[in-house]
Amino acid sequence: MRLTFALVGAIALTGVTTAASARDYLSIAGSSTVLPFATIVAEQLGNNPSFKTPVVESGGSSVGKKGVCEGIGTEFIDIGNASSRMKTGELEYCAGNGVDLTEIKVGYDGIVVASSKAAAPLNISKADLGMALTAKVSVCSSGAQNHNCTQMIDNPFMKWSDINPSYPDVEIRVYGPPTTSGTRGSFVEMVFQFHLLRYLQASEHQR
């Protein structure tokens, strides 16, 4: 996953607008992943007496991407930080508000899946993570036969052992970033792709 820094005019994605000239400081908001880096840059800029220190806030990637695309003017943020790329719909939202967005990649992010040291080791595939963590799963993941595996159903799995009998017979409980997080969005997309690919391949073999 990369970090995106969106300029209106931070994966980190950043966005910037030229309206910043109407005030004496830059307004930046978005990804909590990008926040520490954006804060360092803002502080460095503030060390120059010719510039006011930019105001940097968090809120999540969706806040940064939406905020920077809401319009041009001092009532809107100038730079939106995100840890995921802008999607087509988000770019269309920008264009609809007259915002000419420039994406600047400032780095790459990493995602780690961890479990308690007190728990039994869980050697799990990305496809099975998709079955555990996504709201919708392939109908074929429930054991259904002769179905179109691209058909999605509500995720029925409550325990790890529901997914694979070799996994612990314990409830699936996962802690992570909120839904506004680009890191969370990227992770869900990745594991879902592995999950769907497994059943698409299985569907091809049934033909």
C-alpha positions as CSV (number, residue, x, y, z in Angstrom):
1,M,0.0,0.0,0.0
2,R,1.3,3.5,-0.7
3,L,0.8,6.7,1.1
4,T,-0.8,9.6,-0.8
5,F,-0.5,13.3,-0.4
6,A,-3.2,15.3,-2.3
7,L,-2.8,18.9,-3.4
8,V,-5.6,21.2,-4.6
9,G,-4.4,22.9,-6.9
10,A,-0.6,12.6,0.5
11,I,1.0,5.6,-0.5
12,A,0.7,9.1,1.2
13,L,-1.6,11.3,-0.9
14,T,-1.8,15.1,-0.6
15,G,-4.0,17.7,-2.3
16,V,-3.4,21.4,-2.5
17,T,-5.4,24.5,-3.6
18,T,-4.2,27.9,-4.8
19,A,-6.7,29.5,-2.4
20,A,-4.1,29.3,0.4
21,S,-2.8,32.7,-0.8
22,A,-6.0,34.2,0.7
23,R,-4.8,33.4,4.2
24,D,-1.4,33.4,5.9
25,Y,-1.1,29.7,6.6
26,L,-1.8,26.3,5.0
27,S,-4.6,24.1,6.3
28,I,-3.9,20.3,6.1
29,A,-6.1,17.4,7.3
30,G,-6.5,13.7,6.7
31,S,-4.7,10.4,7.2
32,S,-3.5,9.6,10.7
33,T,-0.8,7.5,9.0
34,V,0.5,10.5,7.2
35,L,0.0,12.8,10.1
36,P,3.5,12.4,11.8
37,F,5.3,13.1,8.5
38,A,3.0,16.1,7.6
39,T,3.6,17.5,11.1
40,I,7.4,17.3,10.8
41,V,7.2,19.1,7.4
42,A,4.9,21.7,8.8
43,E,7.2,22.3,11.8
44,Q,10.2,22.7,9.4
45,L,8.3,25.2,7.4
46,G,7.4,27.1,10.5
47,N,11.1,27.4,11.4
48,N,11.3,29.8,8.4
49,P,10.2,33.3,9.7
50,S,8.8,34.0,6.2
51,F,6.0,31.5,6.7
52,K,3.4,30.7,9.2
53,T,3.4,27.1,10.5
54,P,0.7,25.1,8.7
55,V,-2.2,23.8,10.7
56,V,-2.2,20.0,10.5
57,E,-5.1,17.9,11.6
58,S,-6.0,14.2,11.4
59,G,-9.5,12.6,10.8
60,G,-8.7,9.8,8.4
61,S,-8.0,9.5,4.7
62,S,-11.6,10.0,3.8
63,V,-11.7,13.3,5.6
64,G,-8.6,14.5,3.7
65,K,-9.8,13.4,0.3
66,K,-13.3,14.7,0.7
67,G,-12.2,17.9,2.4
68,V,-9.7,18.9,-0.2
69,C,-12.3,18.3,-3.0
70,E,-15.2,20.2,-1.4
71,G,-14.2,23.5,-3.1
72,I,-11.7,26.3,-3.5
73,G,-11.5,29.0,-0.8
74,T,-10.2,29.6,2.7
75,E,-13.1,27.8,4.2
76,F,-11.7,24.5,2.7
77,I,-8.5,22.7,3.5
78,D,-5.6,23.2,1.2
79,I,-3.9,19.8,1.5
80,G,-5.6,16.5,2.0
81,N,-3.5,13.6,3.3
82,A,-4.5,10.0,2.5
83,S,-3.0,6.5,2.7
84,S,-4.9,5.3,-0.3
85,R,-5.3,6.4,-3.9
86,M,-8.2,8.6,-5.1
87,K,-10.9,6.5,-6.6
88,T,-12.8,7.5,-9.8
89,G,-15.8,8.7,-7.9
90,E,-13.7,10.8,-5.6
91,L,-11.9,12.4,-8.6
92,E,-15.3,13.1,-10.2
93,Y,-16.4,14.8,-6.9
94,C,-13.3,17.0,-7.1
95,A,-14.0,17.9,-10.7
96,G,-17.6,18.7,-10.0
97,N,-16.6,21.2,-7.4
98,G,-14.1,22.9,-9.7
99,V,-11.0,21.5,-7.9
100,D,-8.0,20.6,-10.1
101,L,-6.4,17.9,-8.0
102,T,-2.7,17.0,-8.0
103,E,-1.6,13.7,-6.3
104,I,1.9,13.6,-4.9
105,K,3.3,10.3,-3.7
106,V,5.4,10.8,-0.6
107,G,6.1,7.2,0.4
108,Y,4.9,3.6,0.9
109,D,3.0,2.2,3.9
110,G,3.0,-1.3,5.3
111,I,0.3,-3.3,7.0
112,V,1.0,-5.9,9.7
113,V,-1.5,-8.5,11.0
114,A,-0.7,-9.3,14.6
115,S,-2.2,-11.6,17.2
116,S,-1.7,-11.9,21.0
117,K,1.4,-13.8,22.1
118,A,-0.8,-15.6,24.6
119,A,-2.9,-17.1,21.8
120,A,-2.2,-20.1,19.7
121,P,-0.3,-19.2,16.5
122,L,-2.7,-18.7,13.5
123,N,-1.1,-19.4,10.1
124,I,-3.8,-17.9,7.9
125,S,-4.0,-17.1,4.2
126,K,-4.9,-13.8,2.7
127,A,-8.0,-15.4,1.1
128,D,-9.2,-16.6,4.5
129,L,-8.6,-13.2,6.0
130,G,-10.9,-11.9,3.3
131,M,-13.5,-14.4,4.5
132,A,-13.1,-13.3,8.1
133,L,-13.0,-9.5,7.6
134,T,-15.2,-8.4,4.7
135,A,-18.9,-7.7,5.0
136,K,-19.7,-9.6,1.8
137,V,-18.2,-12.9,0.7
138,S,-18.5,-15.2,-2.4
139,V,-21.6,-17.4,-2.2
140,C,-19.2,-20.3,-3.0
141,S,-17.3,-19.7,0.3
142,S,-20.3,-21.2,2.2
143,G,-19.9,-24.5,0.4
144,A,-22.6,-23.9,-2.2
145,Q,-22.0,-25.8,-5.4
146,N,-22.8,-24.9,-9.1
147,H,-23.2,-21.2,-8.3
148,N,-21.7,-18.1,-9.9
149,C,-18.9,-17.4,-7.5
150,T,-19.0,-13.7,-8.2
151,Q,-22.4,-13.6,-6.4
152,M,-21.9,-12.0,-3.0
153,I,-23.7,-12.8,0.3
154,D,-23.6,-11.4,3.8
155,N,-20.6,-12.8,5.7
156,P,-21.9,-15.8,7.7
157,F,-18.6,-16.6,9.5
158,M,-18.6,-16.0,13.3
159,K,-15.7,-18.1,14.4
160,W,-12.3,-18.8,12.8
161,S,-13.2,-22.5,12.8
162,D,-16.2,-21.7,10.6
163,I,-13.7,-20.7,7.9
164,N,-11.3,-23.6,8.3
165,P,-11.7,-26.5,10.8
166,S,-8.0,-26.3,11.6
167,Y,-8.3,-22.8,12.9
168,P,-9.1,-22.1,16.6
169,D,-12.8,-22.5,17.7
170,V,-13.0,-18.9,18.9
171,E,-15.0,-15.9,17.9
172,I,-13.5,-13.7,15.2
173,R,-12.5,-10.4,16.9
174,V,-10.4,-7.9,15.0
175,Y,-9.1,-4.5,16.2
176,G,-8.1,-1.9,13.6
177,P,-8.5,1.7,12.3
178,P,-12.0,3.2,11.8
179,T,-13.9,3.1,8.5
180,T,-12.5,6.6,7.7
181,S,-9.0,5.1,7.5
182,G,-7.4,4.7,4.1
183,T,-5.1,2.0,5.6
184,R,-8.2,0.0,6.6
185,G,-9.8,0.5,3.2
186,S,-6.6,-0.7,1.4
187,F,-6.3,-3.7,3.6
188,V,-9.9,-4.8,3.1
189,E,-9.5,-4.4,-0.6
190,M,-6.4,-6.5,-0.7
191,V,-7.7,-9.4,1.3
192,F,-11.0,-9.3,-0.5
193,Q,-9.3,-9.6,-3.8
194,F,-7.4,-12.7,-2.7
195,H,-10.7,-14.2,-1.3
196,L,-12.6,-13.5,-4.5
197,L,-9.8,-14.8,-6.7
198,R,-9.8,-18.1,-4.9
199,Y,-13.5,-18.7,-5.7
200,L,-13.3,-17.3,-9.3
201,Q,-10.6,-19.9,-10.0
202,A,-12.7,-22.6,-8.3
203,S,-15.6,-21.6,-10.5
204,E,-13.5,-21.9,-13.6
205,H,-12.5,-25.4,-12.7
206,Q,-16.1,-26.4,-12.3
207,R,-16.9,-25.5,-15.9
